[in-house]
């Protein structure tokens, strides 16, 4: 299987922090996690995706895709969260918000 450039490139240093939510604990605290229904589990397994094993905790839980911009004082300045992973705001909008914060 061919690897995408995202999988083969070395990570670039970032000027901001990212959260990696192993175990979906933060997503759960914000009600941004759901359990995959049985019919989709069957499809995932047929495609060779064992989410329970991949999660490392035996669960079939997935986070709802979300993007938060939180300023240095802890105020949420922007939120993008939608259970439909196909609907997301453009990353350029988040960059604009971040640029605005760095100017203030």
N, C-alpha and C positions, 0 to 999 in steps of 0.2 A: 504494500500500500504506500502510495506517495505521501510524503509529509508536506503539510502546508508551511509557508514561510513562518507563520506564527509559531509553529512547533520547533523550528530549527534555529531561529534567531536567538542570540543572547539577549536577555532582558535589558532594556535601556534604563538607566537611572532616572528616577522621577523626582520632581521637586515637591511632591505632596505624598501623603500617606494613603495606602490602599488597605482595605480590610479583607482578609481572607478568613472566611467564616466556616472553619472546619466543624462539622457536627450541626451546622445550621442554628447555633444557639442565638446569635444576634437576630437572624431572620425570624426565628420563632418569637423572640421578645417583641418584635414589631409586627407580628402576625403576617409575615411574608414567607411562609413555608406551607407546603401542602403535601399530602401523601398521594402518590400515584395510584389511581384505581386499578383493580385487578385486571381489567381488560387491557389496559395499557402495559401492565407488567408483562403480560404474555407476549405482547408485541415487542417490547424492549428485549426480553430474553431471546425471542426468535431472531432478533438482529444482533445478538451476542452482547447485549448491554445488561450487565448484572449490577443494577444500581445499588442494591442492598450490599453487595460485596464492595463496590466502589466507594460507597459512603463509609465503609469500615465500621458501621454500627448496626448492620442488619436491617436498616429502615429503607423504605421506598419513598423517602421524602426529597423534595426538590424546593429550592428557594424560588420565589417569584423574582424575576430580574428587576433590580432596583439600583438607582444611582442617587446618592445624596451628596450635596455639597454643604459642608459644615464649616463655618468660619472658626477662627482661632479662639473665639469666646464661647464656642459651643452652640451657636445659633444655626439652625437649619436654614440655608439660603435657597436651596432648590431640591426638589424631589422628582424623580422619574421612576414610577413603579407601575407595572401593568402585568397581569397574569398572562396575557397574550404576548409571548416572547417576540413576536414579529412586529409589535408596535413599540418602538423606542424613539426617544427624541434623538436628534442628531448630536453626535459627540461635539460638534463645533459649538452648539449651544452651551454645553457644559464648560467648554474652554472659554467662551465669552464671559460666563458667570465667574469663573476663576480669575480671569484677567481683571474683571471689575473689582473683585475683592482685593487683588494685589495692589490696585491703584488707590484703594481707600485707606 
